[in-house]
Amino acid sequence: MEDGYGKRILVVDDDPDVREIISVMLGEAGYNVYGACDGLDALDSLKKRRYDALVTDYHMPKMNGLELLDLVQSMWPELPVIIASSDSFLRTEGERLLAPAYALLEKPFDRTDLLEILRSAVCGLPKGVPLQSQAFA
């Protein structure tokens, strides 16, 4: 059985190629993947369907990843949000702003890193706890 069997993931990125690459990676791992082109599109999707996790880009038109994170935290506080960005600001001062996010994934990221973070998120593990450490707990 694939890792993500039966789990719904919303992927939000304004770059259709990036959105497609992430969607294919997650689909190959068994996740049911849905896409949104920006934060407003993501909010529409969140109102229509329950998701197990959200993976979003930080820099997007109309609504950036931080604004989306804030709205998701207020409306769906149990939904883990993973923010992906290549912005060096986020690795330093941005950590404080993005503290409510489940994880910050630096672009370009490795498929293994994305899948490990996502597995932990959909399993309900606390932030920063790798799934392997919980295998026989």
MARTOR-583794 format. One record per residue (C-alpha): y negated, x, z; residue number from 1. Coordinates in pm, 1 decimal. Example, Ala and Ser with C-alpha at 12.3 -4.5 7.8 and 13.67 -1.06 7.14 Angstrom:
# MARTOR-583794
[markol [450.0,1230.0,780.0],1]
[markol [106.0,1367.0,714.0],2]
//
This chain:
# MARTOR-583794
[markol [0.0,0.0,0.0],1]
[markol [-348.7,128.5,-83.3],2]
[markol [-594.6,210.9,194.1],3]
[markol [-838.6,-65.4,114.5],4]
[markol [-600.8,-351.4,40.4],5]
[markol [-781.7,-679.9,99.2],6]
[markol [-1109.3,-520.0,212.3],7]
[markol [-1433.9,-615.7,38.0],8]
[markol [-1697.4,-350.5,-21.2],9]
[markol [-2047.8,-408.2,-158.2],10]
[markol [-2182.8,-107.5,-351.4],11]
[markol [-2561.0,-106.2,-397.7],12]
[markol [-2720.6,142.6,-637.0],13]
[markol [-2991.0,103.1,-900.9],14]
[markol [-2816.3,356.8,-1126.5],15]
[markol [-2540.5,165.4,-1308.1],16]
[markol [-2342.0,485.4,-1375.7],17]
[markol [-2337.7,585.3,-1008.5],18]
[markol [-2250.6,228.9,-906.4],19]
[markol [-1961.5,231.6,-1154.7],20]
[markol [-1827.9,570.7,-1039.5],21]
[markol [-1827.8,461.9,-674.7],22]
[markol [-1672.7,126.6,-767.3],23]
[markol [-1391.0,293.3,-961.2],24]
[markol [-1319.4,536.8,-674.4],25]
[markol [-1300.1,252.0,-425.0],26]
[markol [-1105.2,26.6,-659.4],27]
[markol [-843.2,299.1,-706.8],28]
[markol [-806.9,309.1,-327.3],29]
[markol [-733.4,-65.1,-326.9],30]
[markol [-1070.8,-202.6,-219.7],31]
[markol [-1215.6,-518.6,-371.7],32]
[markol [-1549.9,-385.3,-493.5],33]
[markol [-1863.4,-583.1,-572.4],34]
[markol [-2183.7,-433.7,-709.9],35]
[markol [-2554.1,-494.5,-662.3],36]
[markol [-2837.8,-324.6,-849.9],37]
[markol [-3090.5,-322.9,-563.1],38]
[markol [-3151.2,-445.4,-210.0],39]
[markol [-3259.7,-794.4,-314.7],40]
[markol [-2946.9,-837.8,-526.3],41]
[markol [-2742.0,-713.6,-229.8],42]
[markol [-2895.3,-973.3,2.7],43]
[markol [-2803.3,-1248.8,-244.1],44]
[markol [-2444.5,-1120.9,-249.5],45]
[markol [-2430.4,-1095.2,130.8],46]
[markol [-2534.1,-1460.0,161.7],47]
[markol [-2248.7,-1569.8,-67.3],48]
[markol [-1954.6,-1361.4,56.2],49]
[markol [-1829.7,-1175.1,361.9],50]
[markol [-1793.5,-798.1,320.8],51]
[markol [-1610.0,-539.5,530.5],52]
[markol [-1862.2,-262.3,455.5],53]
[markol [-2168.9,-186.9,247.3],54]
[markol [-2235.3,141.1,62.7],55]
[markol [-2595.7,174.0,-49.6],56]
[markol [-2824.4,423.1,-217.2],57]
[markol [-3142.8,509.2,-28.6],58]
[markol [-3392.8,527.6,-317.9],59]
[markol [-3405.8,196.6,-507.3],60]
[markol [-3680.2,-22.5,-653.1],61]
[markol [-3788.3,-346.1,-480.7],62]
[markol [-3613.8,-261.0,-151.2],63]
[markol [-3494.0,82.1,-41.2],64]
[markol [-3182.3,156.3,162.0],65]
[markol [-3371.6,171.0,492.3],66]
[markol [-3525.0,-172.6,436.7],67]
[markol [-3184.2,-308.9,338.8],68]
[markol [-3028.5,-150.4,647.7],69]
[markol [-3288.4,-316.0,872.6],70]
[markol [-3226.0,-659.5,722.0],71]
[markol [-2848.1,-621.9,734.1],72]
[markol [-2866.2,-513.1,1098.8],73]
[markol [-3067.9,-822.8,1187.8],74]
[markol [-2863.1,-1072.7,983.6],75]
[markol [-2511.2,-921.2,984.7],76]
[markol [-2508.1,-672.6,1275.6],77]
[markol [-2130.8,-623.0,1261.2],78]
[markol [-2138.6,-502.5,897.3],79]
[markol [-2105.9,-122.0,871.6],80]
[markol [-2364.9,27.2,635.0],81]
[markol [-2309.7,366.1,472.4],82]
[markol [-2621.5,516.7,314.7],83]
[markol [-2587.8,768.0,31.2],84]
[markol [-2878.9,990.1,-65.5],85]
[markol [-2970.1,1329.9,-204.6],86]
[markol [-3303.2,1325.0,-17.6],87]
[markol [-3334.7,1630.8,208.6],88]
[markol [-3582.6,1441.9,431.7],89]
[markol [-3302.0,1212.9,542.4],90]
[markol [-3093.1,1505.1,667.9],91]
[markol [-3368.2,1599.6,912.0],92]
[markol [-3631.4,1346.1,1022.5],93]
[markol [-3449.9,1057.4,854.6],94]
[markol [-3153.7,1066.3,1092.2],95]
[markol [-3364.5,892.9,1356.5],96]
[markol [-3469.3,620.5,1112.5],97]
[markol [-3115.6,571.1,986.7],98]
[markol [-2948.1,570.6,1328.7],99]
[markol [-2824.3,209.6,1288.8],100]
[markol [-2629.7,311.9,976.0],101]
[markol [-2258.8,375.5,1019.9],102]
[markol [-2290.0,702.3,825.3],103]
[markol [-2522.3,901.8,603.0],104]
[markol [-2343.5,1043.6,299.8],105]
[markol [-2517.5,1325.3,116.2],106]
[markol [-2513.1,1306.0,-264.9],107]
[markol [-2330.0,1442.6,-446.6],108]
[markol [-2043.5,1353.0,-218.7],109]
[markol [-1674.1,1413.4,-235.1],110]
[markol [-1437.2,1121.1,-298.3],111]
[markol [-1233.7,1218.6,9.1],112]
[markol [-1542.0,1207.4,233.9],113]
[markol [-1641.4,863.2,107.6],114]
[markol [-1291.1,723.7,154.5],115]
[markol [-1252.8,871.7,503.8],116]
[markol [-1585.3,728.6,620.6],117]
[markol [-1507.2,392.8,462.4],118]
[markol [-1159.4,376.3,617.8],119]
[markol [-1308.4,441.3,960.8],120]
[markol [-1579.7,180.7,905.4],121]
[markol [-1349.0,-101.2,792.2],122]
[markol [-1106.3,-23.3,1075.8],123]
[markol [-1388.5,-77.5,1324.7],124]
[markol [-1390.0,276.1,1461.4],125]
[markol [-1708.0,401.7,1631.1],126]
[markol [-1946.6,613.1,1423.0],127]
[markol [-1834.1,971.1,1375.3],128]
[markol [-1472.0,915.0,1479.9],129]
[markol [-1232.9,1018.9,1202.2],130]
[markol [-943.3,782.3,1137.0],131]
[markol [-683.0,1057.6,1189.3],132]
[markol [-780.6,1097.9,1555.9],133]
[markol [-696.9,733.2,1616.7],134]
[markol [-354.0,737.1,1450.3],135]
[markol [-150.3,753.4,1770.6],136]
[markol [-408.6,657.8,2030.9],137]
//
